[in-house]
Amino acid sequence: MTFRSGRHFLQIPGPTNVPDRVLRAMDRPTIDHRGPDFAQLGREVLEGIKLVFRTSSPVIIYPASGTGAWEAALVNTLCTGDRVLMAETGQFATLWQKLATRLGLTVDFIPGDWRHGADVEMIELKLAEDRSHTIKAVCVVHNETSTGVVSRIPLVRKALDRTSHPALLLVDTISSLGSIDYRHDEWGVDVTVAGSQKGLMLPPGLSFNAISTKALAAAKTAGLPRSYFSWDEMLGPNKSGFFPYTPATNLLYGLREALHMLHEEGLDNVFARHARHGEATRRAVRAWGLEILCADPADYSNALTAVLLPSGQDADKVRKIILERFDMSLGAGLGKLQGKIFRIGHLGDFNDLTLAGTLCGVEMGLQLAGVPIRKEGVAAALDYLSHAGEQAIGNPARVRIA
Ligand SMILES: *Cc1c(COP(=O)(O)O)cnc(C)c1O
């Protein structure tokens, strides 16, 4: 590998750039995870992470990628053969559905066009039809990272309530937690699945299940085999800050620091910052004359933007040129979108100039790849950033998480 000066721009929608403060916090000796010092760290992160989920219920922390927490949510609450309702929002919803099928669940997968959020009307219809309550869980991806589309979880909750259906609500927030407004308790979610390497600004390797009282009760009778991911095994030792097996100690140091950072900025300001950068990016895409993949402005993701290229243009070629020339990684089109889109990640440790640099790289790369664009995207974004939406920094009225 040849030397490249300056810093690499990691603008994929996860893993995201890890801030120096988090890197420094992890650069410490690993301690005895059964010793008294660990208990303090364990209690601090297990308590602190609840604020980010906006829950007062227990949150489990696994030394696993997000996929592990997907599996955990299902095996702790369901029985072999149980019917679950899932919505095809994109590649991640498709992968969760495959995982559920492999575990022996019967998945009713509501089709989607990968440009809209979950089809809530169809969810409600299926729930209403299910008078004998054979559907045991509704599973929705909050922020579909493959498309840049957000599903409206409060509406899914309403569909369950309006039909008085007792199914559990399981939500994947792997790429939205800590970047897009999310409320586990208020929205009546039973299991929220999350990961460390996106909005939480950590390296990959941790994942989470926030658990409602109803989900905990379901776990008592759930029959799917489980051992490593068993909530029961975790909840006992967690009470005193410990884990049943070796936790990812150094990642937990990083998590403690990331929680401090989110607390210092204030969660609402974190969301406002992401909203601002999402809007600036969308203005750039429109000014280039390109299309945003998300077809409904109400469902735009503030964590990433998927950009659809005109037919005949190869998005992977654009990404390759940008990586080689400007040392920036952009997200690829996944599944059936491969080569058709690229994804700009604007989540995590991010400010106006990070976004400006990112959009400059994209604009230059598009031109070099021969994609017909107007060279007005960066200008449109800069105009928005400098004139609209006051930066949360220095704003005395900013709200804190607490
Ligand atoms: C990244 C991501 C996943 C997969 O998580 P891993 O950590 O790669 O296992 C699942 N769902 C969504 C929405 C994601 O963004």
The ligand as an ORCA input file, in Angstrom:
! r2SCAN-3c Opt
* xyz 0 1
  C     -25.185     -2.160      9.678
  C     -26.582     -2.641      9.796
  C     -26.889     -3.974     10.122
  C     -25.841     -5.034     10.251
  O     -25.067     -4.858     11.374
  P     -23.679     -5.631     11.509
  O     -23.010     -4.914     12.649
  O     -22.962     -5.522     10.215
  O     -23.975     -7.052     11.860
  C     -28.218     -4.314     10.269
  N     -29.205     -3.415     10.125
  C     -28.950     -2.136      9.795
  C     -30.088     -1.184      9.633
  C     -27.635     -1.720      9.624
  O     -27.384     -0.443      9.290
*
